[in-house]
Amino acid sequence: MAAPPPPPDQASQSQKAPTPWVVIKSDSGGTTVNANFKDQAMQMTTDFAKVCPGIAVSILENTADYEVILNHVEKGLLNSSNQTTVAYKTGVVISQIKGGTIDSDAKKVCPIILADYAKR
């Protein structure tokens, strides 16, 4: 896997980085014992690396162009529900996705971010 480009320079907003940078956050809850102990952002980060090489994932909010927020609710051993929100760095919500798996949400979010980034 090729190294991602350096993060955008916050001092130079006039130059756009060739790759959008994304920070992923998650909150988990539900009725299972482990529901509140899993950080699903780690799983989504792994999925992004697999399905979306055109996006670089950062752990630093100040370097990110976008924020992806995952709300993961476990309702039983094999039953979960996801809600994913995509926002531009200014806080403007671009898209919301309901249902699906973490992997399928990553696949849906990728083209949304790439298309929005190409317009800016």
N, CA, C and O atoms as a Tinker XYZ file with bonds, in Angstrom:
   480  protein
     1  N      0.846000   -1.172000    0.000000    73     2
     2  CA     0.000000    0.000000    0.000000    64     1     3
     3  C      0.887000    1.229000    0.000000    63     2     4     5
     4  O      1.808000    1.332000    0.809000    81     3
     5  N      0.619000    2.153000   -0.893000    73     3     6
     6  CA     1.415000    3.377000   -1.002000    64     5     7
     7  C      1.120000    4.303000    0.166000    63     6     8     9
     8  O      0.010000    4.323000    0.698000    81     7
     9  N      2.119000    5.059000    0.550000    73     7    10
    10  CA     1.952000    6.008000    1.647000    64     9    11
    11  C      1.036000    7.138000    1.200000    63    10    12    13
    12  O      1.130000    7.602000    0.064000    81    11
    13  N      0.139000    7.588000    2.098000    73    11    14
    14  CA    -0.734000    8.700000    1.726000    64    13    15
    15  C      0.055000    9.984000    1.605000    63    14    16    17
    16  O      1.147000   10.095000    2.162000    81    15
    17  N     -0.480000   10.956000    0.884000    73    15    18
    18  CA     0.210000   12.237000    0.757000    64    17    19
    19  C      0.241000   12.937000    2.111000    63    18    20    21
    20  O     -0.536000   12.604000    3.006000    81    19
    21  N      1.132000   13.900000    2.258000    73    19    22
    22  CA     1.175000   14.616000    3.536000    64    21    23
    23  C     -0.145000   15.343000    3.774000    63    22    24    25
    24  O     -0.827000   15.723000    2.823000    81    23
    25  N     -0.511000   15.539000    5.064000    73    23    26
    26  CA    -1.763000   16.221000    5.358000    64    25    27
    27  C     -1.744000   17.649000    4.852000    63    26    28    29
    28  O     -0.679000   18.242000    4.681000    81    27
    29  N     -2.939000   18.204000    4.609000    73    27    30
    30  CA    -2.989000   19.577000    4.111000    64    29    31
    31  C     -2.390000   20.533000    5.122000    63    30    32    33
    32  O     -2.570000   20.380000    6.330000    81    31
    33  N     -1.678000   21.517000    4.611000    73    31    34
    34  CA    -1.065000   22.528000    5.469000    64    33    35
    35  C     -2.148000   23.509000    5.902000    63    34    36    37
    36  O     -2.755000   24.185000    5.072000    81    35
    37  N     -2.381000   23.576000    7.197000    73    35    38
    38  CA    -3.448000   24.436000    7.697000    64    37    39
    39  C     -3.160000   25.922000    7.445000    63    38    40    41
    40  O     -4.092000   26.724000    7.383000    81    39
    41  N     -1.905000   26.292000    7.303000    73    39    42
    42  CA    -1.563000   27.693000    7.058000    64    41    43
    43  C     -1.836000   28.094000    5.620000    63    42    44    45
    44  O     -2.008000   29.276000    5.323000    81    43
    45  N     -1.877000   27.109000    4.722000    73    43    46
    46  CA    -2.055000   27.395000    3.306000    64    45    47
    47  C     -3.374000   26.817000    2.820000    63    46    48    49
    48  O     -3.388000   25.754000    2.198000    81    47
    49  N     -4.469000   27.489000    3.090000    73    47    50
    50  CA    -5.781000   27.007000    2.695000    64    49    51
    51  C     -6.044000   27.191000    1.207000    63    50    52    53
    52  O     -6.984000   26.604000    0.670000    81    51
    53  N     -5.223000   28.003000    0.529000    73    51    54
    54  CA    -5.462000   28.225000   -0.889000    64    53    55
    55  C     -5.047000   27.024000   -1.733000    63    54    56    57
    56  O     -5.532000   26.872000   -2.854000    81    55
    57  N     -4.171000   26.176000   -1.229000    73    55    58
    58  CA    -3.749000   24.989000   -1.954000    64    57    59
    59  C     -4.533000   23.782000   -1.447000    63    58    60    61
    60  O     -4.579000   23.521000   -0.245000    81    59
    61  N     -5.140000   23.061000   -2.360000    73    59    62
    62  CA    -5.915000   21.889000   -1.997000    64    61    63
    63  C     -5.039000   20.652000   -2.123000    63    62    64    65
    64  O     -4.364000   20.462000   -3.135000    81    63
    65  N     -5.049000   19.810000   -1.091000    73    63    66
    66  CA    -4.295000   18.560000   -1.135000    64    65    67
    67  C     -4.908000   17.651000   -2.191000    63    66    68    69
    68  O     -6.114000   17.724000   -2.429000    81    67
    69  N     -4.106000   16.786000   -2.840000    73    67    70
    70  CA    -4.649000   15.923000   -3.887000    64    69    71
    71  C     -5.583000   14.839000   -3.354000    63    70    72    73
    72  O     -6.367000   14.266000   -4.111000    81    71
    73  N     -5.500000   14.558000   -2.062000    73    71    74
    74  CA    -6.298000   13.507000   -1.442000    64    73    75
    75  C     -7.072000   14.072000   -0.263000    63    74    76    77
    76  O     -6.491000   14.764000    0.573000    81    75
    77  N     -8.375000   13.793000   -0.174000    73    75    78
    78  CA    -9.104000   14.258000    1.009000    64    77    79
    79  C     -8.693000   13.474000    2.258000    63    78    80    81
    80  O     -8.498000   12.259000    2.214000    81    79
    81  N     -8.568000   14.188000    3.353000    73    79    82
    82  CA    -8.242000   13.590000    4.647000    64    81    83
    83  C     -9.507000   13.481000    5.471000    63    82    84    85
    84  O    -10.316000   14.408000    5.512000    81    83
    85  N     -9.676000   12.335000    6.133000    73    83    86
    86  CA   -10.893000   12.038000    6.882000    64    85    87
    87  C    -10.535000   11.597000    8.291000    63    86    88    89
    88  O     -9.595000   10.828000    8.490000    81    87
    89  N    -11.289000   12.086000    9.265000    73    87    90
    90  CA   -11.189000   11.579000   10.631000    64    89    91
    91  C    -12.473000   10.798000   10.888000    63    90    92    93
    92  O    -13.561000   11.242000   10.521000    81    91
    93  N    -12.343000    9.633000   11.520000    73    91    94
    94  CA   -13.485000    8.758000   11.776000    64    93    95
    95  C    -13.722000    8.682000   13.278000    63    94    96    97
    96  O    -12.804000    8.429000   14.058000    81    95
    97  N    -14.975000    8.906000   13.666000    73    95    98
    98  CA   -15.364000    8.817000   15.074000    64    97    99
    99  C    -16.507000    7.820000   15.181000    63    98   100   101
   100  O    -17.262000    7.618000   14.231000    81    99
   101  N    -16.625000    7.195000   16.358000    73    99   102
   102  CA   -17.753000    6.285000   16.531000    64   101   103
   103  C    -18.252000    6.304000   17.963000    63   102   104   105
   104  O    -17.548000    6.678000   18.902000    81   103
   105  N    -19.485000    5.889000   18.079000    73   103   106
   106  CA   -20.106000    5.689000   19.378000    64   105   107
   107  C    -20.879000    4.385000   19.265000    63   106   108   109
   108  O    -21.612000    4.171000   18.300000    81   107
   109  N    -20.711000    3.518000   20.252000    73   107   110
   110  CA   -21.396000    2.231000   20.236000    64   109   111
   111  C    -22.316000    2.122000   21.437000    63   110   112   113
   112  O    -22.028000    2.656000   22.508000    81   111
   113  N    -23.400000    1.440000   21.248000    73   111   114
   114  CA   -24.338000    1.202000   22.336000    64   113   115
   115  C    -25.193000    0.006000   21.991000    63   114   116   117
   116  O    -25.045000   -0.591000   20.924000    81   115
   117  N    -26.084000   -0.339000   22.893000    73   115   118
   118  CA   -26.992000   -1.433000   22.618000    64   117   119
   119  C    -27.249000   -2.300000   23.809000    63   118   120   121
   120  O    -26.930000   -1.945000   24.944000    81   119
   121  N    -27.836000   -3.454000   23.537000    73   119   122
   122  CA   -28.283000   -4.345000   24.603000    64   121   123
   123  C    -27.299000   -5.469000   24.915000    63   122   124   125
   124  O    -27.520000   -6.227000   25.859000    81   123
   125  N    -26.223000   -5.595000   24.147000    73   123   126
   126  CA   -25.272000   -6.664000   24.429000    64   125   127
   127  C    -24.238000   -6.201000   25.453000    63   126   128   129
   128  O    -24.042000   -5.001000   25.648000    81   127
   129  N    -23.590000   -7.142000   26.093000    73   127   130
   130  CA   -22.621000   -6.847000   27.145000    64   129   131
   131  C    -21.449000   -6.029000   26.610000    63   130   132   133
   132  O    -20.970000   -5.125000   27.293000    81   131
   133  N    -20.985000   -6.330000   25.408000    73   131   134
   134  CA   -19.812000   -5.669000   24.843000    64   133   135
   135  C    -20.135000   -4.416000   24.039000    63   134   136   137
   136  O    -19.222000   -3.779000   23.514000    81   135
   137  N    -21.382000   -4.053000   23.932000    73   135   138
   138  CA   -21.787000   -2.967000   23.029000    64   137   139
   139  C    -21.049000   -1.660000   23.282000    63   138   140   141
   140  O    -20.701000   -0.965000   22.328000    81   139
   141  N    -20.806000   -1.316000   24.509000    73   139   142
   142  CA   -20.183000   -0.029000   24.816000    64   141   143
   143  C    -18.663000   -0.100000   24.902000    63   142   144   145
   144  O    -18.026000    0.914000   25.187000    81   143
   145  N    -18.073000   -1.246000   24.668000    73   143   146
   146  CA   -16.631000   -1.401000   24.818000    64   145   147
   147  C    -15.874000   -1.503000   23.502000    63   146   148   149
   148  O    -14.644000   -1.556000   23.502000    81   147
   149  N    -16.575000   -1.532000   22.403000    73   147   150
   150  CA   -15.925000   -1.653000   21.100000    64   149   151
   151  C    -15.827000   -0.286000   20.447000    63   150   152   153
   152  O    -16.810000    0.452000   20.394000    81   151
   153  N    -14.654000    0.052000   19.955000    73   151   154
   154  CA   -14.486000    1.283000   19.183000    64   153   155
   155  C    -14.583000    0.908000   17.715000    63   154   156   157
   156  O    -13.605000    0.461000   17.117000    81   155
   157  N    -15.753000    1.088000   17.139000    73   155   158
   158  CA   -15.981000    0.691000   15.761000    64   157   159
   159  C    -15.262000    1.596000   14.762000    63   158   160   161
   160  O    -15.205000    1.280000   13.574000    81   159
   161  N    -14.713000    2.716000   15.231000    73   159   162
   162  CA   -13.921000    3.568000   14.338000    64   161   163
   163  C    -12.698000    2.804000   13.836000    63   162   164   165
   164  O    -12.249000    3.025000   12.711000    81   163
   165  N    -12.161000    1.912000   14.657000    73   163   166
   166  CA   -11.012000    1.100000   14.229000    64   165   167
   167  C    -11.402000    0.196000   13.064000    63   166   168   169
   168  O    -10.650000    0.059000   12.100000    81   167
   169  N    -12.585000   -0.421000   13.157000    73   167   170
   170  CA   -13.050000   -1.291000   12.074000    64   169   171
   171  C    -13.317000   -0.489000   10.812000    63   170   172   173
   172  O    -12.967000   -0.924000    9.715000    81   171
   173  N    -13.938000    0.686000   10.956000    73   171   174
   174  CA   -14.231000    1.503000    9.779000    64   173   175
   175  C    -12.941000    2.005000    9.138000    63   174   176   177
   176  O    -12.863000    2.105000    7.914000    81   175
   177  N    -11.932000    2.320000    9.941000    73   175   178
   178  CA   -10.638000    2.743000    9.405000    64   177   179
   179  C    -10.032000    1.631000    8.557000    63   178   180   181
   180  O     -9.510000    1.889000    7.472000    81   179
   181  N    -10.098000    0.399000    9.046000    73   179   182
   182  CA    -9.603000   -0.754000    8.297000    64   181   183
   183  C    -10.375000   -0.919000    6.992000    63   182   184   185
   184  O     -9.789000   -1.181000    5.942000    81   183
   185  N    -11.694000   -0.765000    7.070000    73   183   186
   186  CA   -12.523000   -0.902000    5.870000    64   185   187
   187  C    -12.227000    0.201000    4.854000    63   186   188   189
   188  O    -12.191000   -0.062000    3.652000    81   187
   189  N    -12.016000    1.424000    5.321000    73   187   190
   190  CA   -11.663000    2.524000    4.417000    64   189   191
   191  C    -10.371000    2.207000    3.665000    63   190   192   193
   192  O    -10.282000    2.438000    2.459000    81   191
   193  N     -9.386000    1.687000    4.363000    73   191   194
   194  CA    -8.108000    1.365000    3.729000    64   193   195
   195  C     -8.295000    0.349000    2.609000    63   194   196   197
   196  O     -7.588000    0.403000    1.602000    81   195
   197  N     -9.238000   -0.577000    2.772000    73   195   198
   198  CA    -9.487000   -1.609000    1.773000    64   197   199
   199  C    -10.287000   -1.102000    0.576000    63   198   200   201
   200  O     -9.955000   -1.394000   -0.572000    81   199
   201  N    -11.335000   -0.345000    0.853000    73   199   202
   202  CA   -12.288000   -0.008000   -0.214000    64   201   203
   203  C    -12.121000    1.395000   -0.790000    63   202   204   205
   204  O    -12.740000    1.730000   -1.800000    81   203
   205  N    -11.295000    2.208000   -0.159000    73   203   206
   206  CA   -11.208000    3.597000   -0.613000    64   205   207
   207  C     -9.775000    4.130000   -0.564000    63   206   208   209
   208  O     -9.453000    4.955000    0.292000    81   207
   209  N     -8.921000    3.673000   -1.464000    73   207   210
   210  CA    -7.534000    4.148000   -1.438000    64   209   211
   211  C     -7.384000    5.624000   -1.790000    63   210   212   213
   212  O     -6.312000    6.195000   -1.595000    81   211
   213  N     -8.435000    6.246000   -2.302000    73   211   214
   214  CA    -8.387000    7.659000   -2.662000    64   213   215
   215  C     -8.589000    8.604000   -1.493000    63   214   216   217
   216  O     -8.595000    9.822000   -1.666000    81   215
   217  N     -8.754000    8.044000   -0.300000    73   215   218
   218  CA    -8.952000    8.845000    0.908000    64   217   219
   219  C     -7.892000    8.465000    1.929000    63   218   220   221
   220  O     -7.581000    7.288000    2.109000    81   219
   221  N     -7.340000    9.471000    2.596000    73   219   222
   222  CA    -6.377000    9.233000    3.672000    64   221   223
   223  C     -7.091000    9.434000    5.011000    63   222   224   225
   224  O     -7.782000   10.434000    5.206000    81   223
   225  N     -6.923000    8.485000    5.926000    73   223   226
   226  CA    -7.553000    8.571000    7.239000    64   225   227
   227  C     -6.556000    9.148000    8.226000    63   226   228   229
   228  O     -5.400000    8.729000    8.277000    81   227
   229  N     -7.013000   10.110000    9.008000    73   227   230
   230  CA    -6.175000   10.760000   10.011000    64   229   231
   231  C     -6.808000   10.575000   11.385000    63   230   232   233
   232  O     -8.017000   10.367000   11.490000    81   231
   233  N     -6.004000   10.649000   12.429000    73   231   234
   234  CA    -6.545000   10.651000   13.786000    64   233   235
   235  C     -6.573000   12.070000   14.352000    63   234   236   237
   236  O     -7.026000   12.288000   15.475000    81   235
   237  N     -6.089000   13.025000   13.572000    73   235   238
   238  CA    -6.048000   14.420000   14.010000    64   237   239
   239  C     -7.150000   15.214000   13.326000    63   238   240   241
   240  O     -7.161000   15.346000   12.102000    81   239
   241  N     -8.066000   15.736000   14.111000    73   239   242
   242  CA    -9.197000   16.475000   13.545000    64   241   243
   243  C     -8.755000   17.713000   12.776000    63   242   244   245
   244  O     -9.380000   18.077000   11.780000    81   243
   245  N     -7.688000   18.362000   13.224000    73   243   246
   246  CA    -7.274000   19.609000   12.572000    64   245   247
   247  C     -6.647000   19.394000   11.199000    63   246   248   249
   248  O     -6.431000   20.365000   10.475000    81   247
   249  N     -6.349000   18.154000   10.818000    73   247   250
   250  CA    -5.815000   17.884000    9.482000    64   249   251
   251  C     -6.888000   17.358000    8.531000    63   250   252   253
   252  O     -6.640000   17.206000    7.335000    81   251
   253  N     -8.070000   17.084000    9.059000    73   251   254
   254  CA    -9.104000   16.427000    8.256000    64   253   255
   255  C     -9.938000   17.417000    7.455000    63   254   256   257
   256  O    -10.274000   18.506000    7.920000    81   255
   257  N    -10.258000   17.000000    6.234000    73   255   258
   258  CA   -11.188000   17.745000    5.397000    64   257   259
   259  C    -12.627000   17.333000    5.706000    63   258   260   261
   260  O    -13.558000   18.121000    5.543000    81   259
   261  N    -12.793000   16.086000    6.156000    73   259   262
   262  CA   -14.112000   15.536000    6.430000    64   261   263
   263  C    -14.102000   14.782000    7.751000    63   262   264   265
   264  O    -13.061000   14.325000    8.224000    81   263
   265  N    -15.287000   14.664000    8.331000    73   263   266
   266  CA   -15.482000   13.876000    9.540000    64   265   267
   267  C    -16.564000   12.848000    9.237000    63   266   268   269
   268  O    -17.630000   13.188000    8.725000    81   267
   269  N    -16.282000   11.595000    9.554000    73   267   270
   270  CA   -17.260000   10.523000    9.405000    64   269   271
   271  C    -17.600000   10.056000   10.817000    63   270   272   273
   272  O    -16.721000    9.649000   11.577000    81   271
   273  N    -18.879000   10.120000   11.158000    73   271   274
   274  CA   -19.322000    9.740000   12.497000    64   273   275
   275  C    -20.217000    8.518000   12.364000    63   274   276   277
   276  O    -21.230000    8.542000   11.665000    81   275
   277  N    -19.826000    7.451000   13.048000    73   275   278
   278  CA   -20.564000    6.193000   13.016000    64   277   279
   279  C    -21.265000    5.987000   14.353000    63   278   280   281
   280  O    -20.631000    6.032000   15.407000    81   279
   281  N    -22.569000    5.762000   14.307000    73   279   282
   282  CA   -23.331000    5.377000   15.485000    64   281   283
   283  C    -23.690000    3.915000   15.295000    63   282   284   285
   284  O    -24.504000    3.577000   14.436000    81   283
   285  N    -23.081000    3.041000   16.098000    73   283   286
   286  CA   -23.244000    1.596000   15.960000    64   285   287
   287  C    -24.037000    1.082000   17.157000    63   286   288   289
   288  O    -23.619000    1.246000   18.303000    81   287
   289  N    -25.189000    0.457000   16.884000    73   287   290
   290  CA   -26.034000   -0.062000   17.955000    64   289   291
   291  C    -26.150000   -1.571000   17.788000    63   290   292   293
   292  O    -26.625000   -2.060000   16.763000    81   291
   293  N    -25.708000   -2.305000   18.813000    73   291   294
   294  CA   -25.824000   -3.762000   18.804000    64   293   295
   295  C    -27.110000   -4.150000   19.510000    63   294   296   297
   296  O    -27.372000   -3.722000   20.634000    81   295
   297  N    -27.922000   -4.979000   18.826000    73   295   298
   298  CA   -29.221000   -5.373000   19.367000    64   297   299
   299  C    -29.289000   -6.857000   19.672000    63   298   300   301
   300  O    -30.373000   -7.385000   19.919000    81   299
   301  N    -28.192000   -7.518000   19.660000    73   299   302
   302  CA   -28.147000   -8.956000   19.893000    64   301   303
   303  C    -26.868000   -9.498000   19.319000    63   302   304   305
   304  O    -26.049000   -8.750000   18.786000    81   303
   305  N    -26.694000  -10.785000   19.425000    73   303   306
   306  CA   -25.448000  -11.413000   18.992000    64   305   307
   307  C    -25.136000  -11.139000   17.523000    63   306   308   309
   308  O    -23.992000  -10.830000   17.192000    81   307
   309  N    -26.104000  -11.242000   16.657000    73   307   310
   310  CA   -25.864000  -11.064000   15.220000    64   309   311
   311  C    -26.696000   -9.933000   14.617000    63   310   312   313
   312  O    -26.870000   -9.873000   13.400000    81   311
   313  N    -27.200000   -9.058000   15.442000    73   311   314
   314  CA   -28.076000   -8.002000   14.949000    64   313   315
   315  C    -27.541000   -6.639000   15.378000    63   314   316   317
   316  O    -27.418000   -6.364000   16.572000    81   315
   317  N    -27.228000   -5.800000   14.415000    73   315   318
   318  CA   -26.754000   -4.453000   14.718000    64   317   319
   319  C    -27.335000   -3.473000   13.711000    63   318   320   321
   320  O    -27.822000   -3.857000   12.647000    81   319
   321  N    -27.273000   -2.222000   14.069000    73   319   322
   322  CA   -27.791000   -1.165000   13.213000    64   321   323
   323  C    -26.786000   -0.026000   13.201000    63   322   324   325
   324  O    -26.260000    0.351000   14.248000    81   323
   325  N    -26.519000    0.517000   12.036000    73   323   326
   326  CA   -25.564000    1.615000   11.921000    64   325   327
   327  C    -26.232000    2.859000   11.361000    63   326   328   329
   328  O    -27.146000    2.791000   10.539000    81   327
   329  N    -25.752000    3.980000   11.829000    73   327   330
   330  CA   -26.095000    5.274000   11.264000    64   329   331
   331  C    -24.765000    5.983000   11.055000    63   330   332   333
   332  O    -23.948000    6.062000   11.973000    81   331
   333  N    -24.549000    6.493000    9.866000    73   331   334
   334  CA   -23.283000    7.150000    9.550000    64   333   335
   335  C    -23.562000    8.537000    8.990000    63   334   336   337
   336  O    -24.402000    8.711000    8.108000    81   335
   337  N    -22.844000    9.517000    9.518000    73   335   338
   338  CA   -22.973000   10.895000    9.064000    64   337   339
   339  C    -21.647000   11.344000    8.477000    63   338   340   341
   340  O    -20.589000   11.068000    9.044000    81   339
   341  N    -21.695000   12.033000    7.348000    73   339   342
   342  CA   -20.510000   12.593000    6.712000    64   341   343
   343  C    -20.643000   14.106000    6.748000    63   342   344   345
   344  O    -21.657000   14.660000    6.324000    81   343
   345  N    -19.608000   14.775000    7.261000    73   343   346
   346  CA   -19.637000   16.238000    7.335000    64   345   347
   347  C    -18.330000   16.820000    6.809000    63   346   348   349
   348  O    -17.258000   16.243000    6.987000    81   347
   349  N    -18.444000   17.975000    6.158000    73   347   350
   350  CA   -17.266000   18.720000    5.727000    64   349   351
   351  C    -16.623000   19.347000    6.964000    63   350   352   353
   352  O    -17.262000   19.445000    8.011000    81   351
   353  N    -15.376000   19.766000    6.850000    73   351   354
   354  CA   -14.634000   20.266000    8.012000    64   353   355
   355  C    -15.271000   21.485000    8.680000    63   354   356   357
   356  O    -14.954000   21.794000    9.829000    81   355
   357  N    -16.152000   22.168000    7.983000    73   355   358
   358  CA   -16.847000   23.311000    8.581000    64   357   359
   359  C    -18.029000   22.874000    9.434000    63   358   360   361
   360  O    -18.650000   23.696000   10.108000    81   359
   361  N    -18.341000   21.577000    9.405000    73   359   362
   362  CA   -19.463000   21.052000   10.169000    64   361   363
   363  C    -20.721000   20.851000    9.360000    63   362   364   365
   364  O    -21.719000   20.356000    9.883000    81   363
   365  N    -20.695000   21.224000    8.098000    73   363   366
   366  CA   -21.863000   21.058000    7.236000    64   365   367
   367  C    -22.051000   19.574000    6.917000    63   366   368   369
   368  O    -21.143000   18.920000    6.403000    81   367
   369  N    -23.234000   19.053000    7.227000    73   367   370
   370  CA   -23.528000   17.647000    6.957000    64   369   371
   371  C    -23.771000   17.470000    5.461000    63   370   372   373
   372  O    -24.583000   18.172000    4.857000    81   371
   373  N    -23.053000   16.522000    4.887000    73   371   374
   374  CA   -23.154000   16.243000    3.458000    64   373   375
   375  C    -24.088000   15.069000    3.196000    63   374   376   377
   376  O    -24.843000   15.069000    2.225000    81   375
   377  N    -24.029000   14.063000    4.077000    73   375   378
   378  CA   -24.828000   12.868000    3.847000    64   377   379
   379  C    -25.050000   12.125000    5.158000    63   378   380   381
   380  O    -24.250000   12.210000    6.090000    81   379
   381  N    -26.165000   11.391000    5.202000    73   379   382
   382  CA   -26.441000   10.491000    6.312000    64   381   383
   383  C    -26.882000    9.162000    5.731000    63   382   384   385
   384  O    -27.683000    9.109000    4.798000    81   383
   385  N    -26.347000    8.087000    6.298000    73   383   386
   386  CA   -26.644000    6.741000    5.824000    64   385   387
   387  C    -27.202000    5.957000    7.004000    63   386   388   389
   388  O    -26.645000    6.002000    8.101000    81   387
   389  N    -28.297000    5.241000    6.783000    73   387   390
   390  CA   -28.894000    4.426000    7.839000    64   389   391
   391  C    -28.908000    2.977000    7.404000    63   390   392   393
   392  O    -29.212000    2.658000    6.255000    81   391
   393  N    -28.572000    2.097000    8.348000    73   391   394
   394  CA   -28.590000    0.669000    8.074000    64   393   395
   395  C    -27.299000    0.204000    7.440000    63   394   396   397
   396  O    -26.403000    1.001000    7.160000    81   395
   397  N    -27.215000   -1.081000    7.221000    73   395   398
   398  CA   -26.028000   -1.653000    6.600000    64   397   399
   399  C    -24.954000   -2.009000    7.611000    63   398   400   401
   400  O    -25.112000   -1.807000    8.815000    81   399
   401  N    -23.876000   -2.535000    7.099000    73   399   402
   402  CA   -22.737000   -2.913000    7.930000    64   401   403
   403  C    -21.699000   -1.800000    7.905000    63   402   404   405
   404  O    -21.804000   -0.858000    7.119000    81   403
   405  N    -20.717000   -1.912000    8.755000    73   403   406
   406  CA   -19.642000   -0.913000    8.769000    64   405   407
   407  C    -18.923000   -0.921000    7.429000    63   406   408   409
   408  O    -18.604000    0.136000    6.884000    81   407
   409  N    -18.668000   -2.105000    6.902000    73   407   410
   410  CA   -18.001000   -2.246000    5.607000    64   409   411
   411  C    -18.829000   -1.612000    4.485000    63   410   412   413
   412  O    -18.290000   -0.888000    3.648000    81   411
   413  N    -20.134000   -1.883000    4.468000    73   411   414
   414  CA   -20.973000   -1.323000    3.397000    64   413   415
   415  C    -21.102000    0.194000    3.540000    63   414   416   417
   416  O    -21.203000    0.901000    2.538000    81   415
   417  N    -21.101000    0.698000    4.777000    73   415   418
   418  CA   -21.136000    2.147000    4.975000    64   417   419
   419  C    -19.861000    2.804000    4.452000    63   418   420   421
   420  O    -19.917000    3.876000    3.850000    81   419
   421  N    -18.718000    2.169000    4.678000    73   419   422
   422  CA   -17.451000    2.699000    4.157000    64   421   423
   423  C    -17.498000    2.760000    2.633000    63   422   424   425
   424  O    -17.027000    3.724000    2.031000    81   423
   425  N    -18.066000    1.730000    2.013000    73   423   426
   426  CA   -18.195000    1.705000    0.552000    64   425   427
   427  C    -19.113000    2.812000    0.045000    63   426   428   429
   428  O    -18.887000    3.355000   -1.037000    81   427
   429  N    -20.146000    3.152000    0.816000    73   427   430
   430  CA   -21.076000    4.208000    0.416000    64   429   431
   431  C    -20.493000    5.601000    0.659000    63   430   432   433
   432  O    -20.717000    6.520000   -0.128000    81   431
   433  N    -19.752000    5.748000    1.745000    73   431   434
   434  CA   -19.197000    7.047000    2.124000    64   433   435
   435  C    -18.083000    7.481000    1.176000    63   434   436   437
   436  O    -17.966000    8.668000    0.870000    81   435
   437  N    -17.278000    6.559000    0.716000    73   435   438
   438  CA   -16.128000    6.868000   -0.119000    64   437   439
   439  C    -16.491000    7.713000   -1.345000    63   438   440   441
   440  O    -15.913000    8.786000   -1.521000    81   439
   441  N    -17.412000    7.284000   -2.188000    73   439   442
   442  CA   -17.726000    8.107000   -3.361000    64   441   443
   443  C    -18.381000    9.447000   -3.008000    63   442   444   445
   444  O    -18.248000   10.421000   -3.749000    81   443
   445  N    -19.080000    9.491000   -1.888000    73   443   446
   446  CA   -19.692000   10.749000   -1.452000    64   445   447
   447  C    -18.607000   11.777000   -1.153000    63   446   448   449
   448  O    -18.690000   12.928000   -1.580000    81   447
   449  N    -17.593000   11.346000   -0.415000    73   447   450
   450  CA   -16.495000   12.255000   -0.059000    64   449   451
   451  C    -15.691000   12.642000   -1.299000    63   450   452   453
   452  O    -15.376000   13.816000   -1.487000    81   451
   453  N    -15.360000   11.677000   -2.137000    73   451   454
   454  CA   -14.564000   11.969000   -3.323000    64   453   455
   455  C    -15.286000   12.942000   -4.273000    63   454   456   457
   456  O    -14.664000   13.839000   -4.841000    81   455
   457  N    -16.590000   12.754000   -4.437000    73   455   458
   458  CA   -17.348000   13.650000   -5.313000    64   457   459
   459  C    -17.423000   15.049000   -4.737000    63   458   460   461
   460  O    -17.285000   16.029000   -5.468000    81   459
   461  N    -17.643000   15.153000   -3.423000    73   459   462
   462  CA   -17.715000   16.478000   -2.805000    64   461   463
   463  C    -16.371000   17.171000   -2.850000    63   462   464   465
   464  O    -16.296000   18.375000   -3.097000    81   463
   465  N    -15.307000   16.420000   -2.612000    73   463   466
   466  CA   -13.956000   17.007000   -2.609000    64   465   467
   467  C    -13.578000   17.519000   -3.996000    63   466   468   469
   468  O    -12.914000   18.548000   -4.124000    81   467
   469  N    -14.005000   16.799000   -5.034000    73   467   470
   470  CA   -13.697000   17.219000   -6.408000    64   469   471
   471  C    -14.387000   18.537000   -6.753000    63   470   472   473
   472  O    -13.882000   19.297000   -7.580000    81   471
   473  N    -15.529000   18.818000   -6.135000    73   471   474
   474  CA   -16.266000   20.062000   -6.396000    64   473   475
   475  C    -15.650000   21.277000   -5.691000    63   474   476   477
   476  O    -15.889000   22.412000   -6.104000    81   475
   477  N    -14.877000   21.057000   -4.656000    73   475   478
   478  CA   -14.366000   22.177000   -3.840000    64   477   479
   479  C    -13.048000   22.705000   -4.357000    63   478   480
   480  O    -12.490000   23.641000   -3.784000    81   479
